Amino acid sequence: MNELVGKPNFTSAGSTYTQSASSISFIEGTASAHSFAFITSAGLRYKLTNYLCATVAVDFLFAKPKFSNVTLEETLAYGYGFYSISQTITFPQKIETCNIKGGLTLIFGAIKH
Amino acid sequence: MTLRRFQYILPLLFISLLSFSQDLIIKKDSTRILCNITGEDSLTIYYSQRKNNSLLNSKISKELVLKYYSSSSKSIIKKRVNKKDSILYEINSRLHINFLAGGAIPFGIFAKKNLSDTNSGFANKGITSNISATLRFYRFFGLTAMYMYQKNNLDANITTQSLQAKYGVGFESSSTPWLVKGFMGGCFLYLSR
């Protein structure tokens, strides 16, 4: 059982949608934020040798970073008309994931059996 | 008649077993010896074990013993060694380095894909990996430091479909993923050895 806390770096997802025929585009930029995150996990180890274990773990990540200065751009061009607007927003995003992992564990200083 | 006899014999068997194998010696290599401790001095523990209906008397050097339990004292007797040596032994034998990788499955509002809900994260299943070090201070407790990296792609299809419904077909989309990377720290609880 692992209970972890930290302040990792979160980067928000960005996206661009364009329709080249009519020159319509929507852009959502990315932003970074440091926020407290919590991980609670449980795992199992299977001893392969005295110094190596196979490990599987399930953990849950919880965080709510607040992203600032995220750019939203909207461009519409049709005929002789042209419309463009750009704004920046701030939004919090609740991040919750269940992570299923596997790997290896090295054990240092193990006692020889 | 036989059953009634068995009712008397069974408790006697249990009593004899419990009265004999009631002490425990735990060696440094985690081996456990269920026995009857018959005596001890500053360097050695003397004990007896019943094997194949015969009583075997043995002894073990205290250098090899982590701790032992004696029913005569009704309490846990820790090996009488330098406390600093004991702690160093635990630390030296329990440094774990983990390399783990796998899938990151979003749930809740982060996985929600609803355009009318501004809190929706539109996150797809992603990947996660971490490297961590755990230092075990006591038998059931340790401290962990971890560096993690996680990536969840954005699901742009729903937004694309919505734009196509409004402005007509021909939209192309590209996106960058949600990323989480950084250091975490905390405690580690062992539920077994």
Interface residues (C-beta under 8 A of the other chain):
Chain A: M1 N2 E3 L4 V5 G6 K7 P8 N9 F10 T11 S12 A13 G14 S15 T16 Y17 T18 Q19 S20 A21 S22 I24 F26 T30 H34 A37 I39 C53 T55 A57 L61 A63 F91 Q93 K94 I95 E96 T97 C98 N99 I100 K101 G102 G103 L104 T105 L106 I107 F108 G109 A110 I111 K112 H113
Chain B: K28 D29 S30 I91 N92 S93 R94 L95 H96 I97 N98 F99 L100 A101 G102 G103 A104 I105 P106 F107 G108 I109 F110 A111 T118 N119 G121 F122 A123 G126 T128 S129 N130 T144 M146 M148 Q150 N152 N153 L154 A156 T159 T160 L163 Y167 G168 G170 F171 E172 S173 S174 S175 T176 P177 W178 L179 V180 K181 G182 F183 M184 G185 G186 C187 F188 L189 Y190 L191
